[in-house]
Amino acid sequence: MATSWLKRINLQMATLLCVVSLPANAIMMRHDTGYTRYLASESEYPAIFPLLEDERSKTCVATLIAARWAITAAHCIEQVGMDVKDDTLGHPVQINKQSHTVTRVHFHPHWPGQAGPLNSAGEVDLALLYLDSPVAEVAPIPLYQGDAEQGREMSFVGWGYAGFGSSGQRFNDGRLRRAANRVDEAAARLHFYFDDPAGPASTALPLEGIPGLGDSGGPALVLEQGEWQLAGIAVGEIDQGQRWGRYGARVVYERIGQHIDWVRQIIR
């Protein structure tokens, strides 16, 4: 299945534009580390799950944050074909090998698909998913509630195609991967740069990487007081010419700490 981030952020115009579908890819990795080091076991991340599975392709990601609630990017709802106008919404998902159904979707009030046109500064690409029943034996991931993300190291998780920052070359083995990166900017959203390990004064991490096309809705996890907490949701990559998925690319996450009150209001 061809997938895309769906949102392309134009750096000069500061607007969000739709892009055509492109081949999916998940974690983009360093070229000099060895790709097997990025492999992860799904049992390490039972609360993280894809929203659509088509043979080996997995499109969009959601994170369980309460027994019957998950969070993802709002644009993923259309991307995976959920019909939220249907009162009998029943979108199947697999969470830790358990079958569940998404029965309701709550968009952030500043998502233009629900609230009308907004500029990029006011748009919030988040949606909450309500499940048909509680997820058994899976601990939800707590939300990060602080505001000290700047410079923090965070982890990304994704399935599907993978590739290298040096070439953008992609391959698909259907396996889960993780990568790490540091927050370069923490404002309305979180921004991460894909640092070139061969660059002058490089600060690239041993497992430096970024998510890619098809990984919208995926989590940015920060280690806080000995536990992983959800600090961001992947929403897009800034358009910087031909750097898509390569070194120098810049990806953007919604900043969970800015939207705690909305999440609590809906879940309660």
ZILIN-V124431 format. One record per residue. N is the residue number from 0. SS is DSSP state (@ for helix, = for strand, . for the rest). PSI is psi in degrees with one decimal (NA if undefined). Layout:
n->N ss->SS psi->PSI
n->N ss->SS psi->PSI
This chain:
n->0 ss->. psi->132.6
n->1 ss->. psi->133.0
n->2 ss->= psi->170.3
n->3 ss->. psi->168.1
n->4 ss->. psi->-23.4
n->5 ss->. psi->-32.2
n->6 ss->= psi->132.5
n->7 ss->= psi->121.8
n->8 ss->= psi->118.5
n->9 ss->= psi->115.7
n->10 ss->. psi->-39.5
n->11 ss->. psi->-42.4
n->12 ss->. psi->-14.5
n->13 ss->. psi->39.8
n->14 ss->= psi->160.7
n->15 ss->= psi->128.7
n->16 ss->= psi->146.5
n->17 ss->= psi->148.9
n->18 ss->. psi->159.2
n->19 ss->. psi->159.3
n->20 ss->. psi->140.5
n->21 ss->= psi->160.5
n->22 ss->. psi->137.7
n->23 ss->. psi->147.4
n->24 ss->. psi->150.3
n->25 ss->. psi->-119.0
n->26 ss->. psi->127.6
n->27 ss->= psi->127.5
n->28 ss->= psi->166.2
n->29 ss->. psi->146.6
n->30 ss->. psi->-12.6
n->31 ss->. psi->12.9
n->32 ss->. psi->-29.7
n->33 ss->. psi->112.8
n->34 ss->@ psi->-21.7
n->35 ss->@ psi->-22.4
n->36 ss->@ psi->-20.1
n->37 ss->@ psi->-10.6
n->38 ss->= psi->143.2
n->39 ss->. psi->156.4
n->40 ss->. psi->136.4
n->41 ss->@ psi->-24.9
n->42 ss->@ psi->-17.7
n->43 ss->@ psi->-20.6
n->44 ss->@ psi->59.3
n->45 ss->. psi->-21.3
n->46 ss->. psi->-0.7
n->47 ss->= psi->131.1
n->48 ss->= psi->153.3
n->49 ss->= psi->152.2
n->50 ss->= psi->-19.2
n->51 ss->= psi->131.8
n->52 ss->= psi->131.0
n->53 ss->= psi->96.5
n->54 ss->. psi->-116.7
n->55 ss->. psi->-14.3
n->56 ss->= psi->135.5
n->57 ss->= psi->123.6
n->58 ss->= psi->128.7
n->59 ss->= psi->152.5
n->60 ss->= psi->146.9
n->61 ss->= psi->159.9
n->62 ss->= psi->128.2
n->63 ss->= psi->124.2
n->64 ss->= psi->-5.5
n->65 ss->= psi->170.6
n->66 ss->. psi->-34.1
n->67 ss->. psi->17.0
n->68 ss->= psi->140.0
n->69 ss->= psi->163.0
n->70 ss->= psi->145.9
n->71 ss->= psi->-175.1
n->72 ss->. psi->138.5
n->73 ss->. psi->-36.8
n->74 ss->@ psi->-15.9
n->75 ss->@ psi->-26.6
n->76 ss->@ psi->-45.7
n->77 ss->@ psi->-38.3
n->78 ss->@ psi->-36.8
n->79 ss->. psi->3.5
n->80 ss->. psi->23.0
n->81 ss->. psi->130.8
n->82 ss->. psi->90.9
n->83 ss->. psi->-7.1
n->84 ss->. psi->-12.4
n->85 ss->. psi->120.1
n->86 ss->. psi->-18.8
n->87 ss->. psi->36.3
n->88 ss->. psi->129.8
n->89 ss->. psi->82.1
n->90 ss->= psi->116.7
n->91 ss->= psi->142.3
n->92 ss->= psi->159.5
n->93 ss->= psi->120.7
n->94 ss->= psi->112.6
n->95 ss->. psi->43.7
n->96 ss->. psi->16.1
n->97 ss->= psi->138.5
n->98 ss->= psi->127.4
n->99 ss->= psi->169.7
n->100 ss->= psi->131.3
n->101 ss->= psi->117.6
n->102 ss->= psi->-19.2
n->103 ss->= psi->151.2
n->104 ss->= psi->131.1
n->105 ss->= psi->111.3
n->106 ss->= psi->148.0
n->107 ss->. psi->139.9
n->108 ss->. psi->-17.5
n->109 ss->. psi->21.6
n->110 ss->. psi->120.3
n->111 ss->@ psi->-19.5
n->112 ss->@ psi->-22.4
n->113 ss->@ psi->-31.8
n->114 ss->@ psi->4.4
n->115 ss->. psi->173.6
n->116 ss->. psi->136.5
n->117 ss->. psi->155.9
n->118 ss->. psi->169.6
n->119 ss->. psi->-28.2
n->120 ss->. psi->-29.5
n->121 ss->. psi->-7.7
n->122 ss->. psi->138.5
n->123 ss->. psi->114.3
n->124 ss->. psi->69.7
n->125 ss->. psi->147.9
n->126 ss->= psi->143.6
n->127 ss->= psi->138.5
n->128 ss->= psi->129.8
n->129 ss->= psi->130.1
n->130 ss->= psi->156.9
n->131 ss->. psi->-25.3
n->132 ss->. psi->159.3
n->133 ss->. psi->146.0
n->134 ss->. psi->120.8
n->135 ss->. psi->142.2
n->136 ss->. psi->30.2
n->137 ss->. psi->121.8
n->138 ss->. psi->122.4
n->139 ss->. psi->155.0
n->140 ss->. psi->124.5
n->141 ss->= psi->152.9
n->142 ss->= psi->137.4
n->143 ss->. psi->125.9
n->144 ss->. psi->4.5
n->145 ss->. psi->-169.8
n->146 ss->. psi->26.8
n->147 ss->. psi->45.3
n->148 ss->. psi->-26.8
n->149 ss->. psi->124.5
n->150 ss->. psi->-3.9
n->151 ss->. psi->144.7
n->152 ss->= psi->134.1
n->153 ss->= psi->160.1
n->154 ss->= psi->142.7
n->155 ss->= psi->154.5
n->156 ss->= psi->139.9
n->157 ss->= psi->158.0
n->158 ss->. psi->177.0
n->159 ss->. psi->-143.6
n->160 ss->= psi->151.9
n->161 ss->= psi->169.9
n->162 ss->= psi->-177.7
n->163 ss->= psi->141.6
n->164 ss->. psi->-22.6
n->165 ss->. psi->-29.7
n->166 ss->. psi->-20.3
n->167 ss->. psi->1.8
n->168 ss->. psi->137.9
n->169 ss->= psi->149.7
n->170 ss->= psi->160.8
n->171 ss->= psi->113.6
n->172 ss->. psi->6.7
n->173 ss->. psi->19.4
n->174 ss->. psi->152.0
n->175 ss->. psi->138.2
n->176 ss->= psi->157.3
n->177 ss->= psi->157.0
n->178 ss->= psi->170.5
n->179 ss->= psi->156.3
n->180 ss->= psi->163.0
n->181 ss->= psi->146.7
n->182 ss->. psi->118.9
n->183 ss->. psi->-23.5
n->184 ss->= psi->130.2
n->185 ss->= psi->93.1
n->186 ss->. psi->-124.9
n->187 ss->. psi->-33.9
n->188 ss->= psi->170.0
n->189 ss->= psi->134.9
n->190 ss->= psi->137.4
n->191 ss->= psi->136.8
n->192 ss->= psi->145.4
n->193 ss->. psi->98.1
n->194 ss->. psi->137.6
n->195 ss->. psi->119.7
n->196 ss->. psi->-18.4
n->197 ss->. psi->0.3
n->198 ss->. psi->161.3
n->199 ss->. psi->132.7
n->200 ss->. psi->40.6
n->201 ss->. psi->140.9
n->202 ss->. psi->22.2
n->203 ss->. psi->136.2
n->204 ss->. psi->160.3
n->205 ss->. psi->-35.3
n->206 ss->. psi->41.4
n->207 ss->= psi->137.7
n->208 ss->= psi->176.7
n->209 ss->= psi->159.1
n->210 ss->. psi->172.6
n->211 ss->. psi->-163.1
n->212 ss->. psi->132.8
n->213 ss->. psi->-10.3
n->214 ss->. psi->14.2
n->215 ss->. psi->145.3
n->216 ss->. psi->-9.6
n->217 ss->. psi->158.7
n->218 ss->= psi->151.1
n->219 ss->= psi->115.8
n->220 ss->= psi->133.6
n->221 ss->= psi->139.4
n->222 ss->= psi->114.4
n->223 ss->= psi->118.4
n->224 ss->. psi->41.5
n->225 ss->. psi->4.4
n->226 ss->= psi->151.0
n->227 ss->= psi->131.2
n->228 ss->= psi->152.9
n->229 ss->= psi->113.5
n->230 ss->= psi->-21.2
n->231 ss->= psi->161.0
n->232 ss->= psi->126.0
n->233 ss->= psi->128.3
n->234 ss->= psi->-16.9
n->235 ss->= psi->178.4
n->236 ss->= psi->134.6
n->237 ss->= psi->135.6
n->238 ss->= psi->110.4
n->239 ss->. psi->45.8
n->240 ss->. psi->-122.2
n->241 ss->. psi->27.3
n->242 ss->. psi->9.2
n->243 ss->. psi->116.1
n->244 ss->. psi->2.7
n->245 ss->. psi->173.5
n->246 ss->. psi->139.7
n->247 ss->. psi->-12.3
n->248 ss->. psi->155.4
n->249 ss->= psi->118.9
n->250 ss->= psi->156.4
n->251 ss->= psi->136.7
n->252 ss->= psi->141.5
n->253 ss->= psi->141.4
n->254 ss->= psi->105.2
n->255 ss->@ psi->-38.5
n->256 ss->@ psi->-21.2
n->257 ss->@ psi->-10.1
n->258 ss->. psi->22.3
n->259 ss->@ psi->-44.0
n->260 ss->@ psi->-41.5
n->261 ss->@ psi->-45.9
n->262 ss->@ psi->-47.4
n->263 ss->@ psi->-40.4
n->264 ss->@ psi->-44.8
n->265 ss->@ psi->-45.5
n->266 ss->@ psi->-34.3
n->267 ss->. psi->NA
